[in-house]
């Protein structure tokens, strides 16, 4: 059997080199995109970006070398007419198309990463950042969350996180709204707090950027919690930086400095200003997740303004927006949200949660001696009470 000519060997070597660098590029690309979005925003990502760019340069060099070897063999008529030349050219063209596609997919994320990294560098000190954040909103949203969360009994609410509708809302690749609704006392706020905690776990696992949230209330001592202006400004504050205590996005600083230059920096943002700021800030996030609890507690004369605002954000934000809202079945809210994904709280869904709640509360009362202190059939009565209360709760 005749041994291959030097030209064929050179071509074979150039093809092996090409495939080696292509495989290296694929591996580096996979490593880059496997990283959580927030980690891509850190300086450590620069090294990975440079490595990918170097690999692209290597691919281009190897492609040129393959083309050169093919032409040498063709000119020297070292390759027969069985179609090997056309196969090699086809292989080279396929590889080129693959590299062009990879390059197109890489350029945009890399550009966005560089842009975001530059934009979250500000020259403000911690005191100045705190001043701007408090100007945006002084609402203690974290305190409100902790107050609701502390009433959640371990083991309850898990059905929500595994529910197909919740999973669809979380994972769909389009902006979407999930409406959680039910009668008073059905546990809507507790479930929202569970969903918020789940979103915070996503952040800890670096799967998603942080979510924003707000617990509405019609308490006369906290009138701002029912005002759409203050609700939206709190959302804007929460997304003004991806890292607590870190640099502010430039859009926030610009709005503050513009207000300060006119002498009105201390004034509350209008609803329209908050909407625009939220839309502008959303470009820094691959997905913007917002939770609003007890929408029915929002001022009845103005909650249509809040719903209009969210519709504008969903429509105009340059990124995915995931909005989860809880409320009672008030007529105006039902009319606005019935066309979106929704979960109605009923005994068929939260029966297990009700049973757990009844068991925990009943055991607490028995232990404290408030009931069944001298009963000889305490355990039997305990079971009967649990069964009766859980059965007659009707989802409450």
N, C-alpha and C positions, 0 to 999 in steps of 0.2 A: 504494500500500500504506500502510495506516494506521500511523503511528508509535506505539510503545508509550507507554502512559500513564506519568506520573511514578511512580505506585505500582509498576508493573511494573519500571521501571528501578531503583527502590530495592530491590525484591526481588532482581533480578538481581545487583546490587552486593553485597547481603548474602550471597547464595549464593557468589559469587566469594570474598568475604572468608573465609567458612566453610571452603571447600576449601583456601584458602591456609594457614590456620592448622592444618588437619588434616594437610596435607602436611608442614608444618614440624614438627608433633608426631611424625609417623612418622619423619622424618629424624633428629630428636633421639633418639628411642627406639632407632632402629637403631644410631646412633653409640654410645649408652650400652651396649647389649647386645653390640656388637662388641668392646668392650674386654675384655681378659683379666680374670678374676675378681680377681686380686691388685691390678690397677691400679684396679678399682672401689673397693678399700678405702683408697685414698690420698685425701688432702684435695682433690686436683684434681677428684675425682669430684663434690664438693659443688656446684661450679658447674654441672655438667651436670644434676644433680638439680633444682636451682633453675630452670634453663631449662625443663626438662620440666614442672615444676609451673606455671610462668608460662604455658606453651603450653596446658595444660589449662584454666587460667582464661580464656584467650582463646577457646578453643573453646566454653566455656559461654556467654560473652558473645555470640559470633556465633550460636549456636543460638537464644538468646533473641531476637536481632535478626531472624533468619529467621522465627521463629514470629510475631513482631509484624507483619512485612510480609505474611505469608500471611493473617493475620487481617484486616488492613487491606484487602487486595485482595478477600477473600471478602465482607467487609461492604459494600464499595463495588460488588460485582458486576462487577468489572473483568475477572475471569477467567471464561470461558464454562464451560458444563457438560460439556465434552469430557473431563473427568477430570484436568485439569491441577492442580487444587487437591489432589486425592487423591494425585497423583504427588509434589507438593511435600511434602505431609505425610509420605508414605512415605519420601521422600528424607531428610527431617529425622529421622525415627525411625531409619532405617538408620544415619545418621551418629551419632546419639545412642548407639545400641547399640555401634558401633565404638569410640567414645570411652570408653564404660563398660568395654568389654573391655580396651582399652589401659590404662585407669586401674587395673583389677584386676591386670593383669600387671606394672605398674610399681610398685604400692604395696609388694608383698611384698619384691622385691629391694632397693628403696630403704630399707625398714625394716630389713632384714637388714644392709645396708651401714652404716647409721647405728649400729646396735647393735654391729656388729663393730668399727667405728672407735672407739667409746667404750670398748669392753672391752679393747682392746689398749694403752690408755694406763695405764701404771702409774707410780708415784712412786719406783720402785726405781732405784738407781744400778747401774752395770755390775758392780761387785763383788758386790752383793747378788744380782743375777740369776745370776751365775756360781755363787754359793754354792748357790742353789736348784736350778740345773740339775745340778750335781755331786751334790747330795743325791738327785735323781731317779735319775740313772744316771752312773756314771763310765766306762762302757764306751766305748773308743775306736773307735766304729763307722766313722768316716771312715777311720781308719788301716787297719782290716780291709778296707774297700772298695778302698783304694789298693793294698793288697798283692795282692788278687785281680786287680784291673784291669791291673796292670803286666804280667801274664802273657798278656794278650790280644793276639793278633797282628792287625795291621791287616787289615781286609777279611774277617775271620771273624765269624760270628754274625749276619750281615745277614739271613739267611733267617728268623731268629726274628721280627725286627721286621716283616717283610712277610707272615708266615704268617697265613692267614685266621683261625685260632683265636686267635692273639695279638691280632689286630686286633679281633675280636669281643669278647674280654675287655676290651680297652681302651675300646672305644666303646659297649658296651651300656649302656642307661640303667637297669640294675638292678645291685644289689650282686652281685658274682660272685667266684669262685675259679678260678684257673688253676694246674694242677698240672703241673710240668715234672719228668719222671722218667726214669730210665735206670740202666744199670749203672755201677759205679764207673769213674771215669776217662773218662766220656763227655763231660765238659766242662760239667756243669750249673752249677757255680759261675761259670765264665767267662760263660756265657750270662746268668745272673742279673745279673752285673756290667754286661753290655752293656745289659740292660733297664733297670737303674738309671741308667746313663749317659743312656739315651734319655729317661727320666723327668726327669733333671736338665736335659736340653736343652729339654724342654717348659717347665720353669720359666724358663730363660733367655729363651725365646721368649714367656714370659708366657701360655702356654696352659693351664697347670695349676698348682695349689699344689704345694709340695715334697712328695716321697714320703718315707716312713720305711722303713728296712731293717735287717736284722740277719743276720750270717753266723754260724750256729751252728757249734760245734766241741766235740769230746769230748777236747780236749787237757787233760791233768791239770794243766798249769800255768795253764790259763785255765778253771777249773771253772765260772765264772759263765756262760760262753757256751753251756752245755748246760742251764742252769736256766731254766725258764719264767718265774720271778719276775723275773729280771734281763733276760730278753729283752723282756718286756712293759714293764718300767719304762724300758728304752731307747727303745722305740717312743713311750711317753708323753713322754719328754724331747724327742724329735725333733719332735713336733707341738705342743709347748708354746708356740711362737711361730712365726709365718709367715715371719719375717725373722731370719736369723742375727744375734745380738747385739742384737735389738730387744726391745721390751716383751714381757712374758709375759702370756698370757691369764690372766684373773682366777681361773679355776678352779684353776690351778696354785698361785697365790699363796695362795688360800684353804686348800688342802690343807696347804701348808707351814706357814701360820700356825696352823692347827688343831693340827698335830703339835707345833709349837713351844710352844704354850700348855699342852700336857700334859707337856712335857719329853721328848718322844720324837721330835724333829725329825730326829735323825740316823739313825733306824731305817729299814731298807729297806721300801719299800711291799710290801704283800702282793699276791698275784695278784689277788684280788678288788678291792683298791683301785686297782690299775693298770687293770683292765678298766673300772671305773667312770670313772676319769679319762679314759681314751681315748675312751669313749663321750661324755662331757661335752664334751671338746675337739673332737670331730668336728663339732659343730654349727657351728664356725667355717669349715668347709671345704665347698665344693660337691661335692668328691669326695676321699676319703681313700684314698691308694694305699700299700700295704704290701708289701714284698718280704721273704721269709724264705728264706734259702738253707740247704741241708743239714738239713732237718728231722729226718732219720734220725740226725743227730749229737746231737740233743737227748736228754737222759736217758730211756732206754726206759721207766723206771717212771713218768715224769711227762709224756711228750709228749702223752698223751691229755688232760692238763690244758690244755696249750697249744692243742690243737685245739678243745677245749671252749670255751676263752676266745675264740678267733677266731669260733667259731659264735655266741657271745653278742654279740660286737661287730657281726658282720654282721647279726644279727637286730634288735638294739636301737639301733644308731646312727641318728641322725636324718638321715643323709646317705648318699650312695653310698659304698660301701666296695669297693675293688678289692684283692684279696689274691692275690699270686703266690707259690707255694711250690715249692721244688725238693727232691727227695729220691731215694733209692734206692727200689726196689720192696719195701720191708719190708711184711710181711703186715698189720700193724695200720694202717699209713699207707695202704696200698692199699685196705683195707676202708673207711676213712673218706673217702677223696678220689676214689674211682673214679667216683662219681656226678657230679662236677664236670667242667668243661672241662679237658682234659688234653692234653699233648703228650709223647709217648714219644720219647726220643732213640734213633735207630737210624741205621744207615749210609745209609739212603735219604734222611735229612734232613741229616746233617752230613758227608756224604762230601766235599763241596767244602772244608769247614773242615779235615778230616783231611789232605787233599792239600796244602793251603796250609801247614799245620803241618809236615808231613813235608818239604816243599820248603825251608822256612826253616831248619829244624834241620839238614837234610842239607847245605845250602849253608854253614851256619855251621861244620860239622865239616870240610867240604872246605877252606874258607878257612883254618881254623886248622891244617890239615895232619894232622888226626887220622885221616882215611881217604883212600884213593885218591891218596896222595901221588905215587906213581911209575907210576900206571896209564896206559897208552896209550889206553885206551878209557873214560876218566873220564866223558865225557858220556853215552855209551851205558849205562854201569853206573849212572850217576845216574838216568837214566830208568827203568831196570829196578827199582832199589831203591824209587823213589817209587811205581811201579805196584804192586809186591808188597806194600809196607807198607800202602799205602792200601786195597788190596783185602782184606788179611787183618786189618785193624784191628777189624772187626765193631762199628763205632760208638764205639770207644774213642779 
